[in-house]
Amino acid sequence: MFSQKTLWGSLIALVLLTGTSGVAFAEMPAHSSEQTSQFQHIEQPLGLKVGVAIAGLALIGLELWWFLLYKIRDS
């Protein structure tokens, strides 16, 4: 079904995509015993917002190309 090379490549890609070694996790501030049900607003830089939007649109475009146009080109 899958070749061993394809399987290993997929596993390596999955590990690289889900790796968290370079990600810094934010810590929750220490409060007293009471919990608040409201979310805190975190301001994101404009460049990060634009980058995430462009990356998302690029991935959507890539998926559309793959599922709609790639098979037509081979025929």
Secondary structure, DSSP 8 states (H G I E B T S, - for coil): ---HHHHHHHHHHHHHHH--TT----------S----S-------HHHHHHHHHHHHHHHHHHHIIIIIHHHHH-
